[in-house]
Amino acid sequence: MKTTSALIKLIIFTVVTVAVTGLLATTIGNFRFGGTTEYRAIFTDVTGLLKGDDIRIAGVRVGSVEKVEVHDRTLARVTISVDKERRLSESTKAAVRYRNLVGQRYIALVEGAGASTPLKAGATIPLDQTTPALDLTVLFNGFKPLFTALSPKDINEFSFEIIQTLQGEGSSINSLLAHTASLTSTLADRDAVIGRTLDNLNSVLGTVDQRDQKLSELILQLQRFISGLSEDREAIGASLTNISGLADATAGLVEEARPGLKTDIRELGEVAGNLDDNKKGVNEFLDRFPGKLNTITRTATYGSWFNFYLCEFSVKGSGAPPEKQPGSAGRCP
């Protein structure tokens, strides 16, 4: 009994799941199970229109695009399928419109003025009864200077309202004009800032124009300098390597010599202090040193030796008075 009850519950769950999944797939894929009638329409441009896109009447989906192909080398022929109960007439007009700002499109069917004679299955809606999609690239390029003053949110709202207004799908012309008025008011409030910016830009451009020759020479010299660096890049690279090695060696040398250098600097300070304390004697020595140096230099004029003459000497012995001996009479006074 438990097994049978569980099996029944499993079957019910499976059936419900399959039914819901099928309904969801049908809704997402826009599958239609009723009969359809095929028609064709000639357009000058169907950029962005794809197979499976909607066919709508008054905003209600009544079919889909079956095929898009080139016709007569310069036109496009679109094959559409419409619900069988939705019969078209010879005055029916077809227009490619934007479904959203992402770029998705659909074909809107509108009854035009004229005979209401039913259109035969497989018939073609002529070129004069079709309207290509609005080229948003050209449109938005024209509004580009205005969009630079708007926030991204305002741009999205503004763009969508433009599409609705130009395609006749909404009555939002008042909102469009309000956004345009707000934009022009903002630009008017900033007129002084824009004017000063343009004046400063003119001044800068005038200065550059007056010194165009010097600027050209500067650019030319810079180009030559860069070219020279490029030609000598190997030597520069090797030099940088050598400089790096020299810096490392110098750092090592300074590190090794730092203790002794510190001591030398301290001792040098003491020497400088002593010299300052005895500066009178130092000055006298420096004043007399040139004369003494000249005297010493004259004694070496006979060669790489010094001549010394003994003018006199004395010998003193125990108990006897010293006896002086004359020196060279020619050299002594």
Secondary structure, 3 states (H helix, E strand, C coil): CHHHHHHHHHHHHHHHHHHHHHHHHHHHHCCCCCCEEEEEEEECCCCCCCCCCEEEECCEEEEEEEEEEEECCCEEEEEEEEECCCCCECCEEEEEEECCCCCCEEEEEEECCCCCCECCCCCEECHHHEECCCCHHHHHHHCHHHHCCCCHHHHHHHHHHHHHHHHCCCCCHHHHHHHHHHHHHHHHHCHHHHHHHHHHHHHHHHHHHHCHHHHHHHHHHHHHHHHHHHHCHHHHHHHHHHHHHHHHHHHHHHHHHHHHHHHHHHHHHHHHHHHHHCHHHHHHHHHHHHHHHHHHHHCCCCCCCCCCCCCEEEECCCCCCCEEEECCCCCCC
